[in-house]
Amino acid sequence: MIGIFDSGAGGLSVLREILKAMPRGEYVYFSDNAFCPYGEKTPEFIQDRARAITDILRGEGAEIIVVACNTATAAAISTLRAEYPIPFIGMEPAVKPAALGTRSGVIGVLATAGTLKGSKYLKTKGNWGEGCKIVEHVGKGFVELVENLELTGEHAEQVVRESLQPLLDEGADTIVLGCTHYPFLLDTMKRIAPEGIRFIDPAPAVTRRLMDVMRQEGIKQEGGLSVRLLSSGSPDSLEKLYQSVI
């Protein structure tokens, strides 16, 4: 069984990609929406929540866990790997493919404040940002839009524009989506951005990494498809988003 968790429903964007590659087997997804968003929470708080959720997912039978949250990956994945005897797959900041693919030499990164301050992002930025200009912006209000299922419309466009436009004004032709909630706003982003702007969702790369580790560990997904949705708060938005996008 594969366990997946996020601060809320955003990690469903990762589950969606995983199901495309592995449409059979058992999955259990945990939304920590009672404490969402994680972006401004302390690392210690996020580590405590990650431990509690890991205990729940292991109790459900998870053999491998995807931390489908950039902020939780930055704050807690090292702790989880040190304290638990199962593999953990985290979110990788997609600066490398952005650096390799930019034409203008300017990369935009949309992420939470926690992700932008995290060592994983800063290391990746240091390794691949040379020769490129990297401009960053917190996606203010993006998580709340997704959790409220407000993915399109005038208000969603206004909120998204306030964080996306500064990156476009700096000349970014490639935008890294540094939070798993953000891909659900991609249609709105594309309506705002000029034609030719490339958006990078790291979920496909995370899926490939998950499959590689599963092969190495001998973890198999067999039988029919079973997906369980769990949450620390109300399950309504989680279930509605799951039904609408997967």
C-alpha positions, 0 to 999 in steps of 0.5 A, a space after each residue: 500500500 502507498 501512503 500519501 499526505 499533504 497539508 490539504 487537498 493539494 497532494 491530490 495533484 500528485 496522486 493523480 499522476 501516480 494513478 496514471 502510472 499505476 492504476 491498480 493497487 491500494 492507496 491511502 491519502 491523508 489531508 491535514 486540512 485542520 492545520 492547513 496551510 503549512 506555509 507559515 507554520 514552524 518546522 517543529 510544528 510540521 515535524 510533529 504533524 508529519 510524525 502523527 500522520 505517518 503513524 496513521 498511514 502506517 497503521 493503515 498498512 502503508 509500506 511507502 509514503 509520499 510526502 506530497 507537500 513541498 513545505 512538509 518535505 522541506 521541514 520534515 522528510 529528513 526527520 521521518 527518514 531518520 525515525 521510521 523504517 520505511 521509504 519516504 518520497 519527497 517533493 523535489 524543487 523543479 529548478 533543474 528542468 526549468 534551468 535547462 529549458 528556459 529561453 529567456 534565462 529567467 525562471 519564476 518560482 511560485 511556492 510557499 514561504 516555508 519551501 522558499 526558506 527550506 534547505 532542499 530548495 536552497 541547495 537545488 537553487 544553488 546547484 542549478 541557478 548559476 547562469 539564470 536569474 531566479 525570481 520568487 514569489 509566494 502564491 498568496 491565497 493559492 492554497 485557500 482557493 484550492 481548499 475552497 474549490 475555487 479554481 476558476 472565476 474572477 476572484 481566483 484570477 485576481 488572486 493568482 494574478 497578484 503573485 504570478 504577474 511579478 514573475 512575468 514582469 521580470 521576464 520569466 518564461 518558465 514558472 516552477 510550481 513549488 506547491 502541490 496545490 498550485 497545479 489545480 490553478 493551472 488553467 487560471 494561470 494560463 489565462 493570465 500568462 502570455 502564450 509560450 510561458 511554460 509551467 513545470 509541475 514536479 508531480 510526474 518526476 515524483 511519480 518516476 522516483 516513487 516507482 524506482 524506489 518501489 522496484 528497489 524495495 520490492 514493493 508491488 501494487 496488485 489487484 484492483 484499485 482502492 483509494 481511501 481518503 482520510 482527513 484531520 478536518 472536514 472531508 467535504 472539499 477533499 472528496 469533491 476535488 478528488 471526484 472532480 479531478 481524478 
